Amino acid sequence: MAVTPRSLRVLKQRLISPNLKRITFVGDDLADFSINSASGYVKIFFDANSASSSTLALETNQKTVKRSFTIRAFRENECELDIDFVLHDDYGPASIWSNAVTVGDVVSIVGPGPTKLVDQSADWFAFFGDLSALPAIAVNLEKIHSSSVGFAFLQVPSIESCIDLEAPSGVEICWVVQPNPKEAVNELLKSLRGLTWMKGNPYIWVAGEFELMRGARKFLKSNKKQLAGSYISSYWKFGATQEGHRKAKFLDAAISKVQIN
Ligand SMILES: Cc1cc2nc3c(=O)[nH]c(=O)nc-3n(C[C@H](O)[C@H](O)[C@H](O)COP(=O)(O)OP(=O)(O)OC[C@H]3O[C@@H](n4cnc5c(N)ncnc54)[C@H](O)[C@@H]3O)c2cc1C
């Protein structure tokens, strides 16, 4: 990931659903930004003191904190970058900032990091994700071949949060409407366990809350499924700031390594 900070200005913003806000950033610092970066991520710097979360103060004594966000789209000619922010109620620096943002506000970012795209040689695809993963899944659905087949299980907190997606007609979009994050994890895992296995090798793509990542990984490992590939990641952790989430991920990876060895 490129680590030299880029300074960007907010060009426009719009709600694409009650819980998802698209913010378009612009700036000359995007002149050398990677053209094919959509689905990859950037880290955005926020003021740590803006958070209402007291745990954040305990986890970091820094003035700024970094948060990861998916590149929903990048238009190189205009030097414009779209990011979809989840407006979650459990306020952290990023959600507070994205709620209150105004045109002209300036942020620093680093990145982009690697893309999170499926391997297109798979026979079929299955996506599982909550709102935080919807931007990356939306990019994947736009990029896979129009003849692709499979499923996308997408959790949203309310029926109003279901949005139009550009996807191949052979990929069934299944909205999982569930406002409770813990229940949402259970429902997405239930969809994974009950998945109709199609012919050939699938690419399984899962991202969202920490327990979704753990449950999906456990299921795929214990069932020894034949896969063309997989991407299983956690994007946030219920009750933890991103600093706490990072520590939990690190610990979890260390434990699974010990279990394998
Ligand atoms: C590779 C990657 C890509 C990501 N892409 C996106 C993206 O495109 N859009 C996006 O919105 N997020 C995305 N995320 C997730 C985002 O980085 C986290 O949600 C981040 O914690 C938000 O920061 P915050 O300052 O709002 O909250 P934090 O300070 O990190 O946490 C404060 C509180 O908010 C809760 N919280 C954090 N995130 C959520 C959530 N999504 N829903 C409900 N409660 C939450 C925490 O559990 C905690 O209690 C991505 C993460 C990764 C690793």
The ligand as a Gaussian input file, in Angstrom:
#p B3LYP/6-31G(d) Opt

LIG

0 1
 C      -10.658000      -3.822000       3.981000
 C      -11.805000      -3.062000       4.664000
 C      -12.735000      -2.383000       3.893000
 C      -13.807000      -1.702000       4.513000
 N      -14.695000      -1.017000       3.731000
 C      -15.694000      -0.299000       4.309000
 C      -16.590000       0.484000       3.518000
 O      -16.462000       0.573000       2.290000
 N      -17.576000       1.168000       4.159000
 C      -17.720000       1.132000       5.543000
 O      -18.614000       1.799000       6.064000
 N      -16.896000       0.384000       6.303000
 C      -15.882000      -0.314000       5.726000
 N      -15.015000      -1.027000       6.503000
 C      -15.262000      -1.089000       7.938000
 C      -14.782000       0.146000       8.696000
 O      -13.375000       0.280000       8.572000
 C      -15.164000      -0.066000      10.191000
 O      -16.553000      -0.189000      10.297000
 C      -14.658000       1.011000      11.120000
 O      -14.576000       0.442000      12.408000
 C      -15.537000       2.231000      11.202000
 O      -14.882000       3.184000      12.011000
 P      -15.635000       4.102000      13.055000
 O      -14.646000       5.154000      13.427000
 O      -16.962000       4.523000      12.522000
 O      -15.922000       3.138000      14.313000
 P      -14.867000       2.554000      15.383000
 O      -14.244000       3.645000      16.181000
 O      -13.947000       1.596000      14.714000
 O      -15.862000       1.738000      16.339000
 C      -16.778000       2.423000      17.228000
 C      -17.980000       1.509000      17.478000
 O      -18.699000       1.363000      16.249000
 C      -18.981000      -0.002000      15.973000
 N      -18.940000      -0.210000      14.500000
 C      -17.877000      -0.062000      13.674000
 N      -18.226000      -0.350000      12.415000
 C      -19.529000      -0.699000      12.431000
 C      -20.450000      -1.111000      11.428000
 N      -20.100000      -1.228000      10.144000
 N      -21.727000      -1.363000      11.820000
 C      -22.113000      -1.256000      13.115000
 N      -21.273000      -0.880000      14.115000
 C      -20.004000      -0.600000      13.774000
 C      -17.868000      -0.765000      16.689000
 O      -18.270000      -2.074000      16.999000
 C      -17.628000       0.095000      17.929000
 O      -18.515000      -0.274000      18.961000
 C      -13.937000      -1.708000       5.924000
 C      -12.970000      -2.386000       6.711000
 C      -11.926000      -3.064000       6.084000
 C      -10.909000      -3.794000       6.942000

